[in-house]
Each structure stands twice: as structure tokens, then as C-alpha cells.
Amino acid sequence: MKKLLFCVGVLICFVWNMTAQNTNTSLPGWITRPLSLTDCLNIALSQNATILKAKSDLEAQQGVVVQTRAIALPQLQATGKYTDTDQRLLQEPPGFSYPQPYQNWNAGVQIVQTIYEGGKMVAALRTASVTKQQALAQYQTVIADTLLGARTAYYDVLLAAQQITVHEASVNLLQKELEDQQRRYDAGTVPHFNVLRAEVAVANERPALIQARNNYRITKNNLSNLLGYNLPREIWEDIPLNLTDTLDAAPYQVDLPAAIQQALARRTELVAARKTAELQRLNVVNAKAGYKPTVQAFAGYNWVNSPYSTDVGEDIRGWNAGGQLSWDIFDGMLTRGKVVQAKALYEKSRTDVDDKGRQIELEVRTAYSDFIEAREVLESQQKVQEQADEALREARARAEAGTSTQLDVLDAETSLTQARTTQIQALHDYAVARARLERAIGEDMIQKPAPSKP
């Protein structure tokens, strides 16, 4: 019975694996095609949910612009009314004898143009323009932040892949050391303690490899989400992304004073803050308009039925034109309250502009400092891996000659793994620090591909 259950279990596992393999071969082509960093950024521009929502917000702001501008445009109105009255309610005035119509109707069309509204019209036109510029700046900010996130996620995947390679090499190295110590023990040249120590070293390194593989899965999930991919449900763990770029340590020179000046000129967050301040200033103009009169001109054409005939089809028609003025002499201090509020919000927005400028300068200085640190760490690691390889070679040679112990070899192997890990981490940190510095100074987050060599 146990053998039967065992066979059934093996058969189920075999069928399951075959199904998984068939499923993987049916994956859509877009998920396995080679992706450079530029490809990923372009995909994020077209598919990332945050960017798509920001685009919708930008389009919604276009509607706000149209509404704001409407105050300066003429209003065309059409009206009509029809009334059927019970004849018992109709009475002839004393001294008059003419039939009163019990059916009444009127219709008309009228155009109204505001001529003066205390500065509101000019402010509305300016507000429409500034609102459009503010919305565009906010949209560009979302794009820059999202592309920075996509670049960082791309580098995270490359780092995780390299960490797997490093830890696999370390496990293989330690496994070979274990096999060598086992052979020596079988030959009677080393004690069993050496074998145990090598087994412990291999066991201690395997969790790092397991963690590296998990990080690789997680970083690819994160990148896929930023790219707006709708992953097939048959993908359980490992997303088959094929990234073609590598962690690059290309030199990047930055002049800090010029970088700060560039950031203050280019950063869309500061542009949006300045537009907000300008809108608040225009709100002050709108609030003060309550102190001033409103002048409108109108013209129209009207149709009404004759008031002295019961023939509902007999009508009177004609045009009318004129102007009207209204002025709230005293509105219970309502306008004054609006002015006080608008002025306070304007001062707040001006303070926010100054504060935003200081924050951007601080961000540039911090990103620059992080970049310098990453560059110095990377430079310090350029020869460490070569030295660690040489140290391991010498440790093994000395162990073969009997002038050093197994512990020296294991220490050298650990140092080599640490050197490799630090090297790829330094490459990753350099790439991320550069991306954040470029974002801080307002540069284009999509890097142009290097020109091909002839």
C-alpha cells in the first residue's frame, strides 16, 4: 500500500512539473523579450498606473481651465414658456370688452456679455493660463518620480542577479573545500574536525544564497509592477524578465553650485509652487472685485402671443438691447473677509515657494554627498577582489605546503565572497546615487543610448 501511494505521488509530481513547463512555454512574448533600461522607462511612460492617473488629472485640469475662462466669454441663453389657463379664472377688466387669451406663450434668445467685473475677467484669463502651466508641472513631477523608481528597480534586479552569482560561486567554492577535506580525511591526513568545519561553512553560506534568490524574485515583481505589467496567473514565483543592461560605473562629473542653480531653474516642483503663488495672487484680485460694480450688456430677440387675441398662433416679435449695472454697496463684510483670507493664503504660498527652494537645494546637496560616497566606495573596491583572489590562492598554497591551517583557507574564501558582494553592492549604490542626483538637479530621467561605434 505504501509503495502504491508513493508511486501515485511521484506520478502527480511528474504531471505537475510537465504542466508547469508547458505553461511557461506559453507565456506572452512581451514578458520575455530583452529589456534595456531605456526600454523599461519607455514602457513605464506608457503603462505605469501612477503616470496614467496623473495624465487623467492633467486632462481634468484642462476642464478647469475651460471653466475658469468662461467668465470672460459671452453667454447665449434661449428661453420659452407655455401656459394653458382655465377660462373660469379669466375676468374682463371693468370698462373693457375684449377676449382674453387663455393660452399664453413666449420665447426668446438673448446674448449677455460682461464688460466689467472689478478685474475678475482679466484675472480669469490669467488664471486659466497659470492653471494649465501648474497642471503640466505637476504631471512632469509625477513622471520624473516614477521614472526614478523604475530606474532604481531595474538596478535592484541587476544587483539581486549578481548576488545570486556571487553566493552560488561561494557555495561551490566551499563545497569543493569540503570535498577536498573529505578526501584528505579518508586518506588519513587530516582530522574529522576539518570535515565538520567545512560542512559548517557550506551550511552557513546556503541561507545567503536562498535569500539572494528570494530578493531576485521580489525585485522582479517590483519592476514588473512599475512597468504596469498584468502578469499571467500561471507565473507563480520567478518572473522571466530578460534585462540586457549591466551595472555601469561610467564617470559622472558634477559642479555643485551649477547643479543647485540648475535644480532651482528646472525642478517642476518649484515651478508648480510658483504657479500656486501666482494663482493665490489672482485670488486676491478676485476677492477685491467684490468692492467694485459689475457692468453687463445684453441683446436679444423675443416672440410672444398677442394679449388681445384668442388665436394662439398670432404673435408679436421684436428685439431688445440694453445694459445693466449692479453694485453691492454693503454686503455685511463678506468681501472684506474674502480679501483677508486671499491675502493670507497668498503670503503662505510665497513662503512655500521659498521653503521649496531650500528643500530642493538640500536635496541636491544630500544627493551629491551620497553620490560622492558611492563613488569613493566604488573606487576603493576596484582592486579588492583581485587581492582577495590572490589571498585565497596563497592560503591554499600554504595549506598544501603545511605552513597554514584550514581556517586560513576558509577565512580567505569568506573574504573573497565579501569582496565580491561589496563590489556589486558598490556598483549598484553608485548607479542609484547617480540616478537620484540626476533627479535632484532636474535632468532627463531617460538616458539616451550611447552612440554606436563605426
C-alpha positions as CSV (number, residue, x, y, z in Angstrom):
1,M,0.0,0.0,0.0
2,K,2.8,2.4,0.9
3,K,4.6,1.6,-2.4
4,L,1.3,2.3,-4.3
5,L,0.9,5.7,-2.6
6,F,4.5,6.6,-3.2
7,C,4.1,5.8,-7.0
8,V,0.9,7.8,-7.2
9,G,2.7,10.8,-5.5
10,V,5.6,10.6,-7.9
11,L,3.2,10.5,-10.9
12,I,1.3,13.5,-9.6
13,C,4.6,15.5,-9.2
14,F,5.7,14.4,-12.7
15,V,2.4,15.6,-14.3
16,W,2.5,18.8,-12.3
17,N,6.0,19.6,-13.5
18,M,5.2,18.9,-17.1
19,T,2.1,21.1,-16.8
20,A,4.3,23.9,-15.3
21,Q,6.8,23.5,-18.1
22,N,4.1,23.7,-20.8
23,T,2.6,26.7,-19.1
24,N,6.0,28.5,-19.1
25,T,6.4,27.9,-22.8
26,S,3.1,29.6,-23.5
27,L,4.0,32.8,-21.8
28,P,3.3,36.0,-23.8
29,G,6.3,37.3,-25.7
30,W,6.3,40.8,-24.1
31,I,7.3,39.4,-20.8
32,T,10.4,37.5,-22.0
33,R,11.7,39.9,-24.7
34,P,15.1,41.6,-23.9
35,L,14.6,44.8,-22.0
36,S,17.2,47.6,-21.7
37,L,16.9,50.3,-19.1
38,T,15.6,52.7,-21.8
39,D,13.0,50.1,-22.9
40,C,11.8,49.8,-19.3
41,L,11.5,53.6,-18.9
42,N,9.5,53.9,-22.1
43,I,7.2,51.1,-21.1
44,A,6.7,52.8,-17.7
45,L,5.8,56.0,-19.5
46,S,3.0,54.3,-21.4
47,Q,1.8,51.7,-18.9
48,N,2.6,52.8,-15.3
49,A,-0.6,53.3,-13.3
50,T,0.7,56.4,-11.5
51,I,1.6,58.1,-14.7
52,L,-1.7,57.2,-16.3
53,K,-3.6,58.6,-13.3
54,A,-1.5,61.8,-13.5
55,K,-2.4,62.0,-17.2
56,S,-6.1,61.8,-16.3
57,D,-5.6,64.5,-13.7
58,L,-3.9,66.7,-16.3
59,E,-6.9,66.2,-18.7
60,A,-9.2,67.1,-15.8
61,Q,-7.3,70.3,-15.2
62,Q,-8.0,71.2,-18.8
63,G,-11.6,71.2,-17.9
64,V,-10.9,73.5,-15.0
65,V,-9.1,75.9,-17.4
66,V,-12.2,76.0,-19.7
67,Q,-14.5,76.7,-16.7
68,T,-12.2,79.5,-15.5
69,R,-12.1,81.2,-18.9
70,A,-15.9,81.1,-19.2
71,I,-16.4,84.2,-17.2
72,A,-14.8,86.3,-20.0
73,L,-16.9,84.9,-22.8
74,P,-20.4,85.9,-23.8
75,Q,-23.4,83.8,-22.6
76,L,-26.1,82.9,-25.0
77,Q,-29.5,82.0,-23.5
78,A,-32.7,80.7,-25.0
79,T,-36.0,80.7,-23.1
80,G,-39.5,79.6,-23.7
81,K,-42.7,79.2,-21.8
82,Y,-46.3,78.0,-22.5
83,T,-49.3,78.3,-20.2
84,D,-52.9,77.0,-20.5
85,T,-55.3,78.7,-18.1
86,D,-58.8,77.6,-17.0
87,Q,-61.2,80.1,-18.7
88,R,-63.2,80.4,-15.5
89,L,-60.2,82.2,-14.0
90,L,-60.2,84.9,-16.6
91,Q,-62.1,88.1,-15.9
92,E,-62.5,91.2,-18.1
93,P,-61.4,94.4,-16.5
94,P,-64.2,96.9,-15.9
95,G,-64.8,99.2,-18.8
96,F,-63.1,96.8,-21.3
97,S,-64.6,94.3,-23.6
98,Y,-62.0,92.2,-25.4
99,P,-61.4,88.5,-25.4
100,Q,-58.7,87.3,-23.1
101,P,-56.5,84.5,-24.4
102,Y,-56.3,81.5,-22.1
103,Q,-53.3,80.1,-23.9
104,N,-50.1,82.2,-23.5
105,W,-46.6,81.5,-24.7
106,N,-43.3,83.4,-25.1
107,A,-39.9,82.6,-26.4
108,G,-36.7,84.5,-26.8
109,V,-32.9,84.3,-27.3
110,Q,-30.5,86.7,-25.6
111,I,-26.8,87.2,-25.5
112,V,-25.1,88.7,-22.4
113,Q,-21.6,89.9,-22.2
114,T,-19.9,91.1,-19.0
115,I,-18.0,94.3,-19.7
116,Y,-16.5,95.0,-16.3
117,E,-16.4,92.9,-13.1
118,G,-13.8,94.6,-10.9
119,G,-10.8,92.9,-12.6
120,K,-12.3,89.4,-12.5
121,M,-12.3,89.0,-16.2
122,V,-8.6,89.7,-16.7
123,A,-7.7,87.6,-13.7
124,A,-9.8,84.7,-15.1
125,L,-7.9,84.7,-18.3
126,R,-4.6,84.8,-16.5
127,T,-5.8,82.1,-14.0
128,A,-6.7,79.8,-16.9
129,S,-3.2,80.1,-18.3
130,V,-1.4,79.7,-15.0
131,T,-3.6,76.7,-14.1
132,K,-2.6,75.0,-17.3
133,Q,1.1,75.6,-16.6
134,Q,0.7,74.4,-13.0
135,A,-1.0,71.1,-14.0
136,L,1.7,70.4,-16.6
137,A,4.4,71.0,-14.0
138,Q,2.7,68.6,-11.6
139,Y,2.4,66.0,-14.3
140,Q,6.1,66.3,-15.1
141,T,6.9,65.8,-11.4
142,V,5.0,62.5,-11.3
143,I,6.8,61.3,-14.5
144,A,10.2,62.2,-13.0
145,D,9.5,60.5,-9.7
146,T,8.1,57.4,-11.4
147,L,11.0,57.0,-13.8
148,L,13.4,57.3,-10.9
149,G,11.5,54.5,-9.2
150,A,11.7,52.4,-12.4
151,R,15.5,53.0,-12.8
152,T,16.1,52.1,-9.2
153,A,14.0,48.9,-9.5
154,Y,15.9,48.0,-12.7
155,Y,19.2,48.4,-10.8
156,D,17.8,46.3,-7.9
157,V,17.1,43.4,-10.2
158,L,20.6,43.6,-11.6
159,L,22.0,43.6,-8.1
160,A,19.9,40.7,-7.0
161,A,21.0,38.6,-10.0
162,Q,24.7,39.4,-9.3
163,Q,24.2,38.5,-5.7
164,I,22.9,35.0,-6.7
165,T,26.0,34.5,-8.9
166,V,28.3,35.6,-6.0
167,H,26.7,33.3,-3.5
168,E,26.5,30.4,-5.9
169,A,30.2,30.7,-6.5
170,S,30.8,30.9,-2.8
171,V,28.8,27.7,-2.2
172,N,30.6,25.9,-5.0
173,L,34.0,27.1,-3.6
174,L,33.1,25.9,-0.1
175,Q,31.7,22.7,-1.5
176,K,35.0,22.0,-3.2
177,E,36.8,22.7,0.0
178,L,34.5,20.2,1.8
179,E,35.2,17.6,-0.8
180,D,38.9,18.2,-0.6
181,Q,38.8,17.8,3.2
182,Q,36.7,14.7,2.9
183,R,39.3,13.1,0.6
184,R,42.1,14.1,2.9
185,Y,40.2,12.7,5.9
186,D,39.6,9.4,4.0
187,A,43.3,9.3,3.3
188,G,44.0,9.9,7.0
189,T,46.0,13.1,6.6
190,V,43.5,15.5,8.4
191,P,41.2,15.0,11.4
192,H,37.5,14.7,11.1
193,F,37.2,18.2,12.7
194,N,38.3,19.7,9.3
195,V,35.4,18.0,7.6
196,L,33.0,19.2,10.2
197,R,34.3,22.8,9.9
198,A,34.0,22.7,6.1
199,E,30.4,21.3,6.3
200,V,29.5,24.2,8.7
201,A,31.0,26.7,6.3
202,V,28.8,25.3,3.4
203,A,25.7,25.3,5.6
204,N,26.3,28.9,6.7
205,E,26.6,30.1,3.2
206,R,23.4,28.4,1.8
207,P,21.0,30.8,3.6
208,A,22.6,33.7,1.9
209,L,22.1,32.1,-1.5
210,I,18.5,31.3,-0.6
211,Q,17.9,34.9,0.5
212,A,19.6,36.2,-2.8
213,R,17.2,34.1,-4.9
214,N,14.2,35.5,-2.9
215,N,15.4,39.0,-3.4
216,Y,15.7,38.4,-7.1
217,R,12.1,37.2,-7.2
218,I,10.9,40.2,-5.2
219,T,12.8,42.8,-7.2
220,K,11.5,41.4,-10.5
221,N,7.9,41.6,-9.1
222,N,8.5,45.2,-8.1
223,L,9.9,46.1,-11.5
224,S,7.0,44.4,-13.3
225,N,4.5,46.3,-11.2
226,L,6.2,49.6,-12.0
227,L,6.1,48.7,-15.7
228,G,2.3,48.2,-15.5
229,Y,2.6,44.5,-16.4
230,N,-0.5,42.3,-15.9
231,L,1.3,39.1,-15.1
232,P,-0.3,35.8,-16.2
233,R,-1.7,33.8,-13.3
234,E,0.4,30.8,-14.2
235,I,3.5,32.6,-13.2
236,W,4.0,31.5,-9.6
237,E,7.4,32.7,-8.4
238,D,10.1,33.6,-10.9
239,I,9.1,36.2,-13.5
240,P,11.1,35.5,-16.6
241,L,12.4,39.1,-17.2
242,N,15.4,39.4,-19.5
243,L,17.3,42.6,-18.6
244,T,20.1,43.4,-21.0
245,D,21.9,46.3,-19.3
246,T,24.5,45.9,-16.6
247,L,25.5,47.9,-13.5
248,D,27.6,50.6,-15.0
249,A,30.3,52.7,-13.3
250,A,30.7,55.4,-16.0
251,P,32.2,58.6,-14.6
252,Y,29.9,61.4,-13.9
253,Q,31.2,64.9,-13.1
254,V,29.0,67.4,-11.2
255,D,29.7,71.0,-10.2
256,L,27.7,71.5,-7.1
257,P,26.9,75.3,-7.4
258,A,25.9,74.9,-11.0
259,A,23.8,71.8,-10.1
260,I,22.0,73.8,-7.5
261,Q,21.3,76.6,-9.9
262,Q,20.1,74.1,-12.5
263,A,17.8,72.5,-10.0
264,L,16.2,75.8,-9.0
265,A,15.6,76.6,-12.6
266,R,14.4,73.1,-13.8
267,R,12.7,71.4,-10.9
268,T,9.0,71.1,-11.7
269,E,8.0,71.1,-8.1
270,L,9.3,74.6,-7.7
271,V,7.6,75.6,-10.9
272,A,4.3,74.3,-9.6
273,A,4.8,76.1,-6.3
274,R,5.4,79.4,-8.1
275,K,2.3,78.9,-10.2
276,T,0.4,78.2,-7.0
277,A,1.6,81.5,-5.6
278,E,0.5,83.3,-8.7
279,L,-2.9,81.7,-8.5
280,Q,-3.3,82.9,-5.0
281,R,-2.3,86.4,-6.0
282,L,-5.0,86.3,-8.7
283,N,-7.5,85.1,-6.0
284,V,-6.7,88.4,-4.1
285,V,-7.8,90.3,-7.3
286,N,-11.0,88.2,-7.5
287,A,-11.8,88.9,-3.8
288,K,-11.2,92.6,-4.2
289,A,-13.6,92.6,-7.2
290,G,-16.5,92.4,-4.6
291,Y,-15.8,96.1,-3.8
292,K,-16.5,97.1,-7.4
293,P,-19.5,97.2,-9.7
294,T,-20.5,94.8,-12.4
295,V,-21.5,96.0,-15.8
296,Q,-23.1,93.9,-18.5
297,A,-24.6,94.4,-21.9
298,F,-27.3,92.3,-23.5
299,A,-29.2,92.0,-26.7
300,G,-32.0,89.6,-27.7
301,Y,-35.0,88.8,-29.8
302,N,-38.4,87.7,-28.4
303,W,-41.6,86.1,-29.5
304,V,-44.9,86.3,-27.5
305,N,-48.5,85.6,-28.4
306,S,-50.9,88.6,-28.7
307,P,-52.5,89.6,-25.4
308,Y,-55.7,90.7,-27.2
309,S,-56.4,87.7,-29.3
310,T,-57.6,84.2,-28.5
311,D,-55.7,82.9,-31.6
312,V,-52.7,81.2,-30.1
313,G,-50.9,81.5,-33.4
314,E,-51.0,85.3,-33.5
315,D,-47.7,86.5,-32.2
316,I,-45.7,89.7,-31.6
317,R,-42.0,89.7,-32.1
318,G,-39.1,92.1,-31.8
319,W,-35.6,92.8,-30.5
320,N,-34.3,94.4,-27.3
321,A,-30.9,95.6,-26.2
322,G,-29.5,97.4,-23.2
323,G,-27.1,97.3,-20.3
324,Q,-27.3,96.7,-16.6
325,L,-25.1,97.7,-13.6
326,S,-25.1,96.1,-10.2
327,W,-23.0,97.1,-7.1
328,D,-23.1,95.7,-3.7
329,I,-22.7,98.8,-1.6
330,F,-22.6,96.8,1.7
331,D,-22.5,93.0,1.8
332,G,-22.2,92.5,5.5
333,M,-18.3,92.5,5.4
334,L,-18.4,89.4,3.1
335,T,-16.0,90.9,0.6
336,R,-13.6,92.0,3.3
337,G,-13.5,88.5,4.8
338,K,-12.7,87.1,1.4
339,V,-9.9,89.6,0.8
340,V,-8.3,88.8,4.2
341,Q,-8.4,85.1,3.5
342,A,-7.0,85.5,0.0
343,K,-4.1,87.7,1.2
344,A,-3.2,85.2,3.9
345,L,-3.2,82.3,1.5
346,Y,-1.1,84.3,-0.9
347,E,1.5,85.0,1.8
348,K,1.5,81.4,2.7
349,S,2.1,80.3,-0.9
350,R,5.1,82.8,-1.2
351,T,6.6,81.3,1.9
352,D,6.1,77.8,0.5
353,V,8.0,78.9,-2.7
354,D,11.0,80.0,-0.5
355,D,10.8,76.8,1.5
356,K,10.5,74.6,-1.6
357,G,13.6,76.2,-2.9
358,R,15.5,75.5,0.3
359,Q,14.3,71.9,0.3
360,I,15.4,71.4,-3.3
361,E,18.8,72.8,-2.5
362,L,19.1,70.5,0.5
363,E,18.0,67.5,-1.7
364,V,20.7,68.4,-4.3
365,R,23.4,68.7,-1.6
366,T,22.3,65.4,0.0
367,A,22.2,63.5,-3.3
368,Y,25.6,65.0,-4.2
369,S,27.1,63.8,-0.9
370,D,25.6,60.3,-1.3
371,F,27.0,60.2,-4.9
372,I,30.5,61.2,-3.7
373,E,30.3,58.5,-1.0
374,A,29.2,55.9,-3.5
375,R,31.9,56.9,-6.0
376,E,34.6,56.7,-3.3
377,V,33.4,53.3,-2.1
378,L,33.4,52.0,-5.6
379,E,36.9,53.3,-6.3
380,S,38.1,51.7,-3.0
381,Q,36.8,48.3,-4.2
382,Q,38.4,48.3,-7.6
383,K,41.4,46.1,-6.6
384,V,39.9,44.4,-3.5
385,Q,38.5,41.4,-5.5
386,E,41.9,40.8,-7.2
387,Q,43.6,41.0,-3.8
388,A,41.1,38.5,-2.3
389,D,41.6,36.1,-5.2
390,E,45.4,36.3,-4.7
391,A,45.0,35.8,-0.9
392,L,42.9,32.7,-1.4
393,R,45.5,31.3,-3.9
394,E,48.3,31.9,-1.4
395,A,46.3,30.5,1.5
396,R,45.7,27.3,-0.5
397,A,49.3,27.0,-1.5
398,R,50.4,27.5,2.1
399,A,47.9,24.9,3.3
400,E,49.2,22.4,0.7
401,A,52.7,23.1,2.0
402,G,51.7,22.6,5.6
403,T,52.5,26.2,6.7
404,S,48.9,27.3,7.3
405,T,45.7,25.8,8.6
406,Q,42.3,25.1,7.0
407,L,41.0,28.1,8.9
408,D,43.2,30.4,6.9
409,V,41.7,28.9,3.7
410,L,38.1,29.3,4.9
411,D,38.8,32.9,6.0
412,A,40.3,33.7,2.6
413,E,37.2,32.2,0.9
414,T,34.9,34.2,3.1
415,S,36.9,37.4,2.4
416,L,36.6,36.7,-1.3
417,T,32.8,36.4,-1.1
418,Q,32.7,39.6,1.0
419,A,34.8,41.4,-1.6
420,R,32.6,40.3,-4.5
421,T,29.5,41.2,-2.5
422,T,30.8,44.6,-1.7
423,Q,31.9,45.2,-5.3
424,I,28.5,44.6,-6.8
425,Q,26.8,46.5,-4.0
426,A,29.1,49.4,-4.7
427,L,28.2,49.3,-8.4
428,H,24.5,49.3,-7.5
429,D,24.8,52.1,-5.0
430,Y,26.8,54.2,-7.5
431,A,24.1,53.7,-10.2
432,V,21.3,54.5,-7.8
433,A,23.1,57.6,-6.3
434,R,23.7,58.9,-9.8
435,A,20.1,58.5,-10.8
436,R,18.9,60.3,-7.6
437,L,21.4,63.1,-8.2
438,E,20.2,63.5,-11.8
439,R,16.6,63.6,-10.5
440,A,17.5,66.2,-7.8
441,I,19.1,68.6,-10.3
442,G,16.2,68.1,-12.8
443,E,17.9,66.2,-15.6
444,D,16.0,64.0,-18.0
445,M,15.5,60.6,-16.4
446,I,15.5,58.7,-19.7
447,Q,19.2,58.2,-20.6
448,K,20.0,58.4,-24.3
449,P,21.7,55.3,-25.6
450,A,25.4,55.6,-26.2
451,P,26.3,56.2,-29.9
452,S,27.3,53.1,-31.7
453,K,30.9,52.8,-32.8
454,P,31.6,52.8,-36.5
